[in-house]
């Protein structure tokens, strides 16, 4: 079942409150997304571990296609 972009953004914001999150609906169908998350939570984790955290945050949702890009930053995040 598709997930609204706003619901996906809200879910990720809850899971990564200190992060900068960008969500793009790549096909315009609420079922194909690209997410970019930059967060201090990812510091010291491998890319696989970072992506596992994202998948864990979305475990209640069935998303057909999800492209994930994660980054970490040291210290407090500043936009």
Number of C-alpha atoms within 10 A of each C-alpha: 9 12 16 13 18 11 10 19 16 14 16 21 17 12 16 20 14 15 23 17 17 14 17 16 15 15 11 10 12 19 18 18 21 15 19 16 22 19 22 19 19 21 14 12 13 10 13 10 12 21 18 12 16 19 14 10 17 15 10 9 13 11 16 12 13 15 13 15 15 16 17 18 15 11 10 9 13 8 3
